[in-house]
Amino acid sequence: MNRILTFGLIILLLWIGRSIFIPLLVAAFVWYLINAISDYFRRIFPFTNPTNRRERTWDIVFYTIAYIASLGAICGIIYLFATQVKPMFSELATALPAIQSKLVSFGNYLSGSIGLKFDANMIPNITKVAANIGASAAGFATSIGMIFVYMIFMFIEQSTFNKKFTALIPNKSRARKMRYIIDCIDNNMKKYLFMKTVISGITGVASYIWLQMIGLEFAGVWAFIVFITSYIPTIGAIVACSLPILYSFTVAPGWELPLLTAGGLIGLQILFGNIMEPKLMGKSLNLSTLAILINLVFWGMIWGIAGMFFSVPILVGLYIVTAQFDNTRWIAILLSADGKIPDKNED
């Protein structure tokens, strides 16, 4: 009974404190993503294990270059959004009433040609939906300053994390175990975030090229949505494909454009999400699809879209931690895809 009450209290605190936790998670995500990208950049440089003073000096230089390159990549994405994609969002918002009218006309067409019973109220008011999303985005924008402050202090204190960890756990055997857990989470998370970002970026660029080729308006908007929603498992791919396909039905006089839109986007999602991503990531995560979906719904109920976005990284951490203790290994087994979980590090 006490455990149930404790769990309920934690859920309540997470929901009440979402205005604090979400900006902190976003800051940690960007900070961690920059570190993940810089680690992969760093691998192309020599002196990964410096043995003398000269090599250590060059090692510091290469680390600095890797961080600058990773920051440049993130800033490039932000610049691209601000200069190319954001204006398209404004144009799309202006066109929403006309799109709503075309959706109603399309529903009437289906009703007359197929014989389906149709009511205009069945179609959600996309103008109001967009306004709610815009309000949420505006609320998120007000947190950017706090996110930026969090990130600055994370980078400033990054060099002290090991010292703090050593001081926090003086017991050597317990410290080794905790270090092993943290290293496992770190390695899996960096691999996941880097590969997911690369694959999401490639999918977004490929989607943009395809939609431009077939002549669908607001290709930049749809490509950006593909990029962002790729971080959300399962549901993200559905949203990424359904929005531009639905839009193509409202603007196209025939079936050619919707079929090309659907075929191209679904094909890209299958190619990169179902074929390339598992090959690049391997089976290092080994998470159950059902566990991912339940986790997605759970965090979506607590933190909304932000919770869905961070659901997999949170699940990865939970999976690795629970595998390291005898009384929680059963949880790791349930979360795994095939019942095989990481070996427990013995003290």
N, C-alpha and C positions, 0 to 999 in steps of 0.2 A: 504493500500500500504506500509506504514511504517513497519507494522508487517511482511509482506512478505519479505521486504528487510532485516529486522533484522534476520529473520529465515534463509534466504540465507547466510547472513554474518556469522552466527553461524556455519552453515554447512561447509562453506569455511574454517573457523578457525579450526574446528575439523579435517578437511582433511589435511590442511597444517601442523597443529601441532601434527599429529599422532605419530611422532617420540618421542614427549615429553609425550603425553597423554597415549600411550599404555604402556610404562614401568611403569608409575605412577599407572595405573589401575592394572597391574600385581602385583605390590608391594602391593597395597591396597587389592587385592584379596587374596594373600597369608597371609597378616597380618590379614585380617578379618577371613579367614578360620582357622587360628591358634586360634584366639579368640573364634570362634564358637565351635571348637573341645574342647578347654579347658573348655568352659561353660558347655558342656555336660559331660565332665569328672568330673567337679566340683559338678554336681548334685548327684554323688554317695557318696560324702563325707558329714559328718554332719556339723552342725553350719552354715547353709545357712543364718540364721539371728542371728548373735552373739549378746548376751546381756550383756556380761561382758568382762573384760580384758583378761581372760584366753581363752575364746572362740574366741575372736578377734585375739589373737595370733595364735591359731590353724587354724583359717580361712585364715590367711596370708600364713601359711605353706601349707595348702591344695590348695590354689590358685597357689602357686609356683609349687607344684607337678603337678597340672593340666596343667600348661603351659609347663613344661618339658615333660610331656607325649604327649601333642599335637605337640610340636617341634620334639619329637622323631618319631612320626607317619609320619610327613612330610619328615624328614630326611631319614626314612626308605624307603619311596617311591622313593626318589632321588637316594639313594644307590642301590636299586633294579634296577632302570633304568640304572644307570651307569655301573653296573657289569654284568647284565643279558640281558637287552633288547638292549642297544646300540650296543654291538658286533653283535647281530643278524641283526640290521639295516645295518651294514657294509657288512655282508654276502649277504643280500638281494640286496644291491646296486650292488654288483659284479655279481649277477645272473640276473640283469634286461635285458641285451641284449638277453640272451637266452629266458627269459620270453616273450619278445617282439616277437621273432621269433615264439614261440609256439602260441602266440595270433593270428598271421597271419595265421599259419597252422590251427588253430581252426576255424578261419573265413572262410578259404577255404573249410574246412570240412562241415561247415554249408551251405555254398553256393552250394556244390555239392550234399548234401543229402536232403536239404529242397528246394533248388531251388532259394534261395535268391541271389540277385545281390550283390556281395561283391567287394570292392576295398580296398587294403591294406592301402591306405591313410585315410580310414575312422577310423582306429584305431589310437588313439593318441600315440605319441612317449613317452612311460612311462619313458624312460631314461632322456629325456629332462624335463618332468614334475617333476621327482624326483630331478633333478639337481636344478630346480627352487625352489622347496620346501626346499632343502638343503641350498640354498643360503639365503632363508628367515630365516631358522633356524639359520644359521651362523650370520646373521644380528641381530637376536634376542639375540644370545649368547653374542654379544658385549655389549648388554644393561644390562646383568646380574649384572655387577658391580654397575650400577646406580640403578637398582631395589633393590639390597641389601642395598645400602645407604638409599634409600627411606624407606625401611622396618625398618632399625635401628632407624631412626628418628621418625617414627610412633610409635614404641614401647617406645622410650624415652619420647615422648610428650603425650603418651596415658593418663597418670595420670592427665594431665593439661587440658584435653578437656572440662570437666565440668566447670572449673573455667573460661576458655575462653568463653564458651557459656553464662555463667551468665553475664560476663562483656560485651559481644557483644550485648545482648538484655536486657537492664535494665528494660524495661516495663514488669511487672509481668504477666499480662494477655496474652500478646503476647509471652512471654517466655514459659508459660504453653502450649500454642498451638503448638509452635515449638518443645517443648520437647515431646509432645504427638506424633507429626508427626515423629520425629527422633526415638522414642521408637518403633513405629509401623514398620518403615522401618527396624530397628535393629532386632526386633523379627522375622519378616518374612524372612529377609535375612539370619540370622543365621540358622533358621530352614531349609531354602532352601539349603544353601551351605552344611550344615552338612549332611542332608539326601541325597542330590545329590551325595556327595562325597562317602558316605557309599554305596549307591546303585550302583554307577559307579564302585567302587572297587570290590564289590561282583560280578557284571556282568563281569568285566574283569577277575577276578580269575576263575569264572565258565567257561568263554569262553576258557581260557588257558587250564584248565583241560580237557574240551571236545575236543579241537583241538589236544592236546597231545594224548588223547585216540584213536582218529581216525587216528593219524599219519600224520597230516598236518605240513609241515615244517614252521619254523619261527613262531611258536605258540605264543612266547613271544611278537613278533612285533604286531601281530594281536590283542592280548589281550590288549596291551598298547594302540593301536589305539581305541579299544572299550572303554577303560577307559576314554581317553581324549575326544573322540567325543561324549560321553554320556552327556557332559555339553552343547552340541549344540542341541537345540530342533529339532526334526523331521529329518532334514538333517543328523544329527550326526548318528542316527541309520541306515540310508540308507548307509552311507559311511562305517560304522563299519561292516556291513554285506557284502556289495558288494565287497570290496577289497579282503578279504580272499576267498570268493566264486569264484570270477574271477580267482584268483591265482590257486585254486584247479582245475579249468577247464584246466589250462595250463600244469599242472604236472601229472594229473591222466590219466591213459589209458582208463578208462571207466567212468560210471556215478555214481558209488557208492560213491566215496569220495566227489564230488561236492554236491550230494544230502544229505549226512551226514553233511557236512559243513553248507549247507543252512538250513537244518532242525534244527540243534543244535543252531546255532547263532540266527536265527529268533525266535525260541522257547524261548531262553533266553531273548531276547529283549522284547518279549510279556509278559513273566512271570514277569520280574523285572521292565521294563519300563511302561507297560500298566496295570499291576495288582498290583504289590507290591508298586511301587512308589506312585500312587494315595492314596492307603490305609495308607501308612506311613506319607505322607505329608498332607493328608486330602484335604479340599477345601479352605485352608487358602489363597492361592494366587488368586484363582478364576479369572484367566486370560483367555481371548478369544484365541482360537487356531489360528484364523485368525490374531488377533493382534500380537500374538507371531511370526507368519510367516512373516508378513509385517515388524515387528521390526527387525527380523533376516536378511531379505534382506537389509533393510535400513542401519544397522550398518555394514553388510558385505560389502556393496558398499563403505562405508567410511573408515573402518579400516580393511577390509579383514577378515581372519580367527579369528583374535583377537576380532574384532567387533562381530562376530557370537558368540564367546565364552562368551562375557560379555552382550549379548543382553537381556537375561532374567533378570539378576540383575538390569540392567538399567531400564527395563520396570516395574519391581516391585516398584522401587523408584518413577517412574513417576506416576504409578497408585495410590499409597498411597498419594502422594503430591496433585495430582489434585482432589482427593476425599475430601480434607479438605477446599476447597474454593468454594464459590457459583458460581463464573464465570468460573470455570474449571471442575465442577462436571460432566458436560456432556461428557468430555473427559474420565473420569474414567468409566462412564457408557458404553461408546463405547469399552473401553479396557477390561471390565469385561466379564465373561463367560455367566452370566445370568441376567445382569442388576442390581444385588444387589451389592452395594458398601459399604465400611466402613462408619460408622456413623461419622458425622462431629463433632469434638470437639468444643463445644461452649465456647467462652471466658467468 
